[in-house]
Amino acid sequence: MPSIEILGSGNASQVPQWGCDCAACCRAKLNSYYKRRPCSLCITTDLGVTMIDAGRTDLAEHYDFADVKRFVLTHFHMDHVQGLFHLRWANSAQKIPVYRPNDVTGTDDLYKHSGCLDFQSPWQAFKKYNLGDMQITALPLIHSKPTFGYFIELANTRIAYLTDTVGLPAATEFFLQQQSIDYCFLDCSDPPRESSRLKPELAPSKTPKRNHNDFTLALTIIAAIKPKQTILTHISHQFDCWLMQHSDKLPKNFSVAVDHQKITI
């Protein structure tokens, strides 16, 4: 049976954040259940493993080379691709395809010294790609680098993976409103901010200082696209602190991602 595993549910600083003694960070130091590693997802089917982002630097300890079928990158910020710097040195004639948005600079020298990684031509927005064991549609998001969310059709399950965004572009929101979404993994990095107003048509170059949803904006997105289940991810230690006091604010059919959480399809 296909399965989904949350490899990481944290933001770039992770939880516990180094040098921090807030309630959430202290809790995570005492109990590894509450640790949050860089935000990423693993989908396993009979054909192998599909990694959505590769921010963890210990992937080689958990997956054999032969098991990994492909990487699908949301964008090229370091906390989403740093694991590839270790994996690229595999001594194999076989290449692992890496699917990506159109970012001509990428990150550091990954394009130039790609090793066993085979960076494919950039995916196009709103085009559906048939990968054999699943179909994936690339959805533009609002971030400081070219960034895609993904609508994943796997067996009889439809998944929206929307991380690293602040609001949704109007076209992406409209696309998702036409779908039946079983699970939505949604960026919710921060507790409610004083102002969450954002014009959804803003281009990445015009985004506000923050690059991520707060809880208020996440609620607005979910009200618009209406998934059956919502899993909040890309969590900061500040949001964890807020949740420790306000867990009752989560609506029905909402949950907060936990590292290594698994969903069987």
Contacts in CASP RR format, 6 or more apart in sequence:
PFRMAT RR
TARGET T0000
AUTHOR 0000-0000-0000
METHOD contacts of the structure
MODEL  1
MPSIEILGSGNASQVPQWGCDCAACCRAKLNSYYKRRPCSLCITTDLGVT
MIDAGRTDLAEHYDFADVKRFVLTHFHMDHVQGLFHLRWANSAQKIPVYR
PNDVTGTDDLYKHSGCLDFQSPWQAFKKYNLGDMQITALPLIHSKPTFGY
FIELANTRIAYLTDTVGLPAATEFFLQQQSIDYCFLDCSDPPRESSRLKP
ELAPSKTPKRNHNDFTLALTIIAAIKPKQTILTHISHQFDCWLMQHSDKL
PKNFSVAVDHQKITI
1 264 0 8 1.000
1 265 0 8 1.000
2 43 0 8 1.000
2 44 0 8 1.000
2 45 0 8 1.000
2 46 0 8 1.000
2 133 0 8 1.000
2 154 0 8 1.000
2 155 0 8 1.000
2 157 0 8 1.000
2 264 0 8 1.000
2 265 0 8 1.000
3 43 0 8 1.000
3 44 0 8 1.000
3 262 0 8 1.000
3 263 0 8 1.000
3 264 0 8 1.000
3 265 0 8 1.000
4 41 0 8 1.000
4 42 0 8 1.000
4 43 0 8 1.000
4 44 0 8 1.000
4 159 0 8 1.000
4 183 0 8 1.000
4 262 0 8 1.000
4 263 0 8 1.000
4 265 0 8 1.000
5 41 0 8 1.000
5 42 0 8 1.000
5 44 0 8 1.000
5 260 0 8 1.000
5 261 0 8 1.000
5 262 0 8 1.000
5 263 0 8 1.000
6 40 0 8 1.000
6 41 0 8 1.000
6 185 0 8 1.000
6 231 0 8 1.000
6 233 0 8 1.000
6 257 0 8 1.000
6 258 0 8 1.000
6 259 0 8 1.000
6 260 0 8 1.000
6 261 0 8 1.000
6 262 0 8 1.000
7 37 0 8 1.000
7 40 0 8 1.000
7 41 0 8 1.000
7 42 0 8 1.000
7 51 0 8 1.000
7 56 0 8 1.000
7 259 0 8 1.000
7 260 0 8 1.000
8 36 0 8 1.000
8 37 0 8 1.000
8 38 0 8 1.000
8 39 0 8 1.000
8 40 0 8 1.000
8 41 0 8 1.000
8 56 0 8 1.000
8 233 0 8 1.000
8 257 0 8 1.000
8 259 0 8 1.000
9 36 0 8 1.000
9 37 0 8 1.000
9 39 0 8 1.000
9 233 0 8 1.000
9 234 0 8 1.000
9 235 0 8 1.000
9 256 0 8 1.000
9 257 0 8 1.000
9 258 0 8 1.000
9 259 0 8 1.000
9 261 0 8 1.000
10 36 0 8 1.000
10 37 0 8 1.000
10 38 0 8 1.000
10 39 0 8 1.000
10 233 0 8 1.000
10 234 0 8 1.000
10 235 0 8 1.000
10 236 0 8 1.000
10 259 0 8 1.000
11 36 0 8 1.000
11 39 0 8 1.000
11 79 0 8 1.000
11 189 0 8 1.000
11 212 0 8 1.000
11 234 0 8 1.000
11 235 0 8 1.000
11 236 0 8 1.000
12 38 0 8 1.000
12 77 0 8 1.000
12 78 0 8 1.000
12 79 0 8 1.000
13 236 0 8 1.000
13 237 0 8 1.000
14 35 0 8 1.000
14 36 0 8 1.000
14 37 0 8 1.000
14 38 0 8 1.000
15 24 0 8 1.000
15 25 0 8 1.000
15 28 0 8 1.000
15 34 0 8 1.000
15 35 0 8 1.000
15 36 0 8 1.000
15 235 0 8 1.000
15 236 0 8 1.000
15 237 0 8 1.000
15 240 0 8 1.000
16 24 0 8 1.000
16 25 0 8 1.000
16 26 0 8 1.000
16 28 0 8 1.000
16 29 0 8 1.000
16 35 0 8 1.000
16 237 0 8 1.000
17 25 0 8 1.000
17 237 0 8 1.000
19 25 0 8 1.000
20 237 0 8 1.000
22 237 0 8 1.000
22 238 0 8 1.000
22 241 0 8 1.000
23 241 0 8 1.000
23 244 0 8 1.000
24 34 0 8 1.000
24 237 0 8 1.000
24 238 0 8 1.000
24 240 0 8 1.000
24 241 0 8 1.000
24 244 0 8 1.000
25 237 0 8 1.000
27 34 0 8 1.000
27 240 0 8 1.000
27 244 0 8 1.000
28 34 0 8 1.000
28 35 0 8 1.000
28 36 0 8 1.000
28 237 0 8 1.000
28 240 0 8 1.000
33 258 0 8 1.000
34 240 0 8 1.000
35 259 0 8 1.000
36 235 0 8 1.000
36 240 0 8 1.000
36 259 0 8 1.000
37 55 0 8 1.000
37 56 0 8 1.000
37 259 0 8 1.000
38 53 0 8 1.000
38 55 0 8 1.000
38 56 0 8 1.000
38 79 0 8 1.000
38 80 0 8 1.000
38 82 0 8 1.000
39 53 0 8 1.000
39 55 0 8 1.000
39 79 0 8 1.000
39 80 0 8 1.000
39 163 0 8 1.000
39 164 0 8 1.000
39 233 0 8 1.000
39 234 0 8 1.000
40 51 0 8 1.000
40 52 0 8 1.000
40 53 0 8 1.000
40 54 0 8 1.000
40 55 0 8 1.000
40 56 0 8 1.000
40 80 0 8 1.000
41 51 0 8 1.000
41 52 0 8 1.000
41 53 0 8 1.000
41 161 0 8 1.000
41 185 0 8 1.000
42 49 0 8 1.000
42 50 0 8 1.000
42 51 0 8 1.000
42 52 0 8 1.000
43 49 0 8 1.000
43 50 0 8 1.000
43 52 0 8 1.000
43 134 0 8 1.000
43 152 0 8 1.000
43 154 0 8 1.000
44 50 0 8 1.000
45 133 0 8 1.000
45 134 0 8 1.000
45 154 0 8 1.000
46 133 0 8 1.000
47 69 0 8 1.000
47 132 0 8 1.000
47 133 0 8 1.000
48 67 0 8 1.000
48 68 0 8 1.000
48 69 0 8 1.000
48 133 0 8 1.000
49 63 0 8 1.000
49 67 0 8 1.000
49 68 0 8 1.000
49 69 0 8 1.000
50 69 0 8 1.000
50 70 0 8 1.000
50 71 0 8 1.000
50 72 0 8 1.000
50 131 0 8 1.000
50 133 0 8 1.000
50 134 0 8 1.000
51 59 0 8 1.000
51 68 0 8 1.000
51 70 0 8 1.000
51 71 0 8 1.000
51 72 0 8 1.000
52 72 0 8 1.000
52 74 0 8 1.000
52 150 0 8 1.000
52 161 0 8 1.000
53 71 0 8 1.000
53 72 0 8 1.000
53 73 0 8 1.000
53 74 0 8 1.000
53 80 0 8 1.000
53 81 0 8 1.000
53 163 0 8 1.000
54 71 0 8 1.000
54 73 0 8 1.000
54 80 0 8 1.000
54 81 0 8 1.000
54 82 0 8 1.000
54 83 0 8 1.000
54 84 0 8 1.000
54 87 0 8 1.000
55 79 0 8 1.000
55 80 0 8 1.000
55 81 0 8 1.000
55 82 0 8 1.000
55 83 0 8 1.000
56 83 0 8 1.000
57 82 0 8 1.000
57 83 0 8 1.000
57 85 0 8 1.000
57 86 0 8 1.000
59 83 0 8 1.000
59 86 0 8 1.000
59 87 0 8 1.000
60 86 0 8 1.000
60 87 0 8 1.000
65 90 0 8 1.000
65 92 0 8 1.000
65 94 0 8 1.000
65 96 0 8 1.000
65 116 0 8 1.000
68 96 0 8 1.000
69 96 0 8 1.000
69 133 0 8 1.000
70 96 0 8 1.000
70 97 0 8 1.000
70 98 0 8 1.000
70 99 0 8 1.000
70 131 0 8 1.000
71 84 0 8 1.000
71 96 0 8 1.000
71 97 0 8 1.000
71 98 0 8 1.000
71 99 0 8 1.000
71 117 0 8 1.000
72 98 0 8 1.000
72 99 0 8 1.000
72 100 0 8 1.000
72 136 0 8 1.000
72 150 0 8 1.000
73 80 0 8 1.000
73 81 0 8 1.000
73 98 0 8 1.000
73 99 0 8 1.000
73 100 0 8 1.000
73 101 0 8 1.000
74 80 0 8 1.000
74 101 0 8 1.000
74 141 0 8 1.000
74 147 0 8 1.000
74 148 0 8 1.000
74 149 0 8 1.000
74 150 0 8 1.000
74 161 0 8 1.000
74 163 0 8 1.000
74 164 0 8 1.000
75 101 0 8 1.000
75 103 0 8 1.000
75 143 0 8 1.000
75 145 0 8 1.000
75 146 0 8 1.000
75 147 0 8 1.000
75 148 0 8 1.000
75 164 0 8 1.000
76 100 0 8 1.000
76 103 0 8 1.000
76 105 0 8 1.000
76 106 0 8 1.000
76 107 0 8 1.000
76 110 0 8 1.000
76 145 0 8 1.000
76 146 0 8 1.000
77 107 0 8 1.000
77 145 0 8 1.000
77 164 0 8 1.000
78 107 0 8 1.000
80 164 0 8 1.000
81 107 0 8 1.000
81 110 0 8 1.000
84 98 0 8 1.000
84 110 0 8 1.000
84 117 0 8 1.000
85 108 0 8 1.000
85 110 0 8 1.000
87 96 0 8 1.000
87 116 0 8 1.000
87 117 0 8 1.000
88 110 0 8 1.000
88 113 0 8 1.000
88 114 0 8 1.000
88 115 0 8 1.000
88 116 0 8 1.000
88 117 0 8 1.000
89 115 0 8 1.000
89 116 0 8 1.000
90 115 0 8 1.000
90 116 0 8 1.000
91 116 0 8 1.000
92 116 0 8 1.000
94 116 0 8 1.000
95 116 0 8 1.000
95 117 0 8 1.000
95 118 0 8 1.000
96 116 0 8 1.000
96 117 0 8 1.000
96 118 0 8 1.000
97 118 0 8 1.000
97 120 0 8 1.000
98 114 0 8 1.000
98 117 0 8 1.000
98 118 0 8 1.000
98 119 0 8 1.000
98 120 0 8 1.000
99 120 0 8 1.000
99 123 0 8 1.000
99 129 0 8 1.000
99 136 0 8 1.000
100 119 0 8 1.000
100 120 0 8 1.000
100 122 0 8 1.000
100 123 0 8 1.000
101 122 0 8 1.000
101 123 0 8 1.000
101 138 0 8 1.000
101 146 0 8 1.000
101 147 0 8 1.000
101 148 0 8 1.000
102 122 0 8 1.000
102 123 0 8 1.000
102 146 0 8 1.000
103 122 0 8 1.000
103 145 0 8 1.000
103 146 0 8 1.000
110 117 0 8 1.000
110 119 0 8 1.000
111 119 0 8 1.000
123 129 0 8 1.000
123 138 0 8 1.000
123 148 0 8 1.000
124 138 0 8 1.000
125 138 0 8 1.000
125 139 0 8 1.000
125 140 0 8 1.000
125 148 0 8 1.000
125 171 0 8 1.000
126 137 0 8 1.000
126 138 0 8 1.000
126 139 0 8 1.000
126 171 0 8 1.000
126 175 0 8 1.000
127 137 0 8 1.000
127 138 0 8 1.000
128 135 0 8 1.000
128 136 0 8 1.000
128 137 0 8 1.000
129 135 0 8 1.000
129 136 0 8 1.000
129 137 0 8 1.000
129 138 0 8 1.000
133 154 0 8 1.000
134 152 0 8 1.000
134 153 0 8 1.000
134 154 0 8 1.000
135 152 0 8 1.000
135 153 0 8 1.000
136 150 0 8 1.000
136 151 0 8 1.000
136 152 0 8 1.000
136 153 0 8 1.000
137 150 0 8 1.000
137 151 0 8 1.000
137 153 0 8 1.000
137 175 0 8 1.000
138 148 0 8 1.000
138 149 0 8 1.000
138 150 0 8 1.000
139 148 0 8 1.000
139 149 0 8 1.000
139 150 0 8 1.000
139 151 0 8 1.000
139 160 0 8 1.000
139 162 0 8 1.000
139 172 0 8 1.000
139 175 0 8 1.000
139 176 0 8 1.000
140 147 0 8 1.000
140 148 0 8 1.000
140 149 0 8 1.000
140 169 0 8 1.000
140 171 0 8 1.000
140 172 0 8 1.000
141 147 0 8 1.000
141 148 0 8 1.000
141 149 0 8 1.000
141 162 0 8 1.000
141 164 0 8 1.000
141 165 0 8 1.000
141 167 0 8 1.000
141 168 0 8 1.000
141 169 0 8 1.000
141 172 0 8 1.000
142 165 0 8 1.000
142 166 0 8 1.000
142 167 0 8 1.000
142 168 0 8 1.000
142 169 0 8 1.000
142 198 0 8 1.000
142 200 0 8 1.000
142 202 0 8 1.000
142 203 0 8 1.000
142 204 0 8 1.000
142 207 0 8 1.000
143 164 0 8 1.000
143 165 0 8 1.000
143 166 0 8 1.000
143 204 0 8 1.000
143 207 0 8 1.000
143 211 0 8 1.000
144 204 0 8 1.000
144 207 0 8 1.000
144 211 0 8 1.000
145 204 0 8 1.000
146 204 0 8 1.000
147 164 0 8 1.000
147 165 0 8 1.000
147 204 0 8 1.000
149 160 0 8 1.000
149 161 0 8 1.000
149 162 0 8 1.000
149 163 0 8 1.000
149 165 0 8 1.000
149 172 0 8 1.000
150 159 0 8 1.000
150 160 0 8 1.000
150 161 0 8 1.000
151 158 0 8 1.000
151 159 0 8 1.000
151 160 0 8 1.000
151 161 0 8 1.000
151 175 0 8 1.000
151 176 0 8 1.000
151 179 0 8 1.000
151 181 0 8 1.000
152 158 0 8 1.000
152 159 0 8 1.000
152 160 0 8 1.000
152 161 0 8 1.000
153 159 0 8 1.000
154 265 0 8 1.000
155 265 0 8 1.000
156 265 0 8 1.000
157 182 0 8 1.000
157 183 0 8 1.000
157 265 0 8 1.000
158 179 0 8 1.000
158 180 0 8 1.000
158 181 0 8 1.000
158 182 0 8 1.000
158 183 0 8 1.000
159 181 0 8 1.000
159 182 0 8 1.000
159 183 0 8 1.000
159 184 0 8 1.000
159 185 0 8 1.000
160 176 0 8 1.000
160 179 0 8 1.000
160 181 0 8 1.000
160 183 0 8 1.000
160 184 0 8 1.000
160 185 0 8 1.000
160 186 0 8 1.000
160 225 0 8 1.000
160 227 0 8 1.000
161 185 0 8 1.000
162 168 0 8 1.000
162 184 0 8 1.000
162 185 0 8 1.000
162 186 0 8 1.000
162 187 0 8 1.000
162 221 0 8 1.000
163 185 0 8 1.000
163 186 0 8 1.000
163 187 0 8 1.000
163 233 0 8 1.000
163 234 0 8 1.000
164 187 0 8 1.000
164 211 0 8 1.000
164 212 0 8 1.000
164 234 0 8 1.000
165 187 0 8 1.000
165 211 0 8 1.000
165 212 0 8 1.000
165 213 0 8 1.000
166 187 0 8 1.000
166 198 0 8 1.000
166 207 0 8 1.000
166 208 0 8 1.000
166 210 0 8 1.000
166 211 0 8 1.000
166 212 0 8 1.000
166 213 0 8 1.000
166 217 0 8 1.000
167 198 0 8 1.000
167 200 0 8 1.000
167 213 0 8 1.000
167 217 0 8 1.000
167 220 0 8 1.000
167 221 0 8 1.000
168 176 0 8 1.000
168 200 0 8 1.000
168 221 0 8 1.000
168 224 0 8 1.000
168 225 0 8 1.000
169 200 0 8 1.000
169 201 0 8 1.000
170 200 0 8 1.000
170 201 0 8 1.000
173 200 0 8 1.000
173 221 0 8 1.000
173 224 0 8 1.000
173 225 0 8 1.000
176 224 0 8 1.000
176 225 0 8 1.000
177 224 0 8 1.000
177 225 0 8 1.000
177 226 0 8 1.000
179 225 0 8 1.000
180 228 0 8 1.000
181 225 0 8 1.000
181 226 0 8 1.000
181 227 0 8 1.000
181 228 0 8 1.000
182 227 0 8 1.000
182 228 0 8 1.000
182 229 0 8 1.000
183 227 0 8 1.000
183 228 0 8 1.000
183 229 0 8 1.000
183 230 0 8 1.000
183 231 0 8 1.000
183 263 0 8 1.000
184 222 0 8 1.000
184 225 0 8 1.000
184 227 0 8 1.000
184 229 0 8 1.000
184 230 0 8 1.000
184 231 0 8 1.000
185 231 0 8 1.000
185 233 0 8 1.000
185 257 0 8 1.000
186 213 0 8 1.000
186 218 0 8 1.000
186 221 0 8 1.000
186 222 0 8 1.000
186 230 0 8 1.000
186 231 0 8 1.000
186 232 0 8 1.000
186 233 0 8 1.000
187 212 0 8 1.000
187 213 0 8 1.000
187 218 0 8 1.000
187 233 0 8 1.000
187 234 0 8 1.000
188 212 0 8 1.000
188 213 0 8 1.000
188 214 0 8 1.000
188 215 0 8 1.000
188 218 0 8 1.000
188 232 0 8 1.000
188 233 0 8 1.000
188 234 0 8 1.000
188 235 0 8 1.000
188 239 0 8 1.000
189 212 0 8 1.000
189 213 0 8 1.000
189 214 0 8 1.000
189 234 0 8 1.000
189 235 0 8 1.000
189 236 0 8 1.000
189 239 0 8 1.000
190 210 0 8 1.000
190 212 0 8 1.000
190 213 0 8 1.000
190 214 0 8 1.000
190 215 0 8 1.000
190 236 0 8 1.000
190 238 0 8 1.000
190 239 0 8 1.000
191 214 0 8 1.000
191 215 0 8 1.000
191 238 0 8 1.000
191 239 0 8 1.000
191 241 0 8 1.000
191 242 0 8 1.000
191 246 0 8 1.000
192 214 0 8 1.000
192 215 0 8 1.000
192 216 0 8 1.000
192 242 0 8 1.000
193 210 0 8 1.000
193 214 0 8 1.000
193 216 0 8 1.000
196 214 0 8 1.000
196 216 0 8 1.000
196 217 0 8 1.000
196 220 0 8 1.000
198 208 0 8 1.000
198 217 0 8 1.000
212 234 0 8 1.000
213 221 0 8 1.000
215 239 0 8 1.000
215 242 0 8 1.000
215 249 0 8 1.000
218 232 0 8 1.000
219 251 0 8 1.000
222 230 0 8 1.000
222 251 0 8 1.000
222 254 0 8 1.000
228 253 0 8 1.000
229 253 0 8 1.000
229 255 0 8 1.000
230 253 0 8 1.000
230 254 0 8 1.000
230 255 0 8 1.000
231 254 0 8 1.000
231 255 0 8 1.000
231 256 0 8 1.000
231 257 0 8 1.000
232 254 0 8 1.000
232 255 0 8 1.000
232 256 0 8 1.000
232 257 0 8 1.000
233 256 0 8 1.000
233 257 0 8 1.000
235 256 0 8 1.000
235 257 0 8 1.000
243 250 0 8 1.000
243 256 0 8 1.000
250 256 0 8 1.000
END
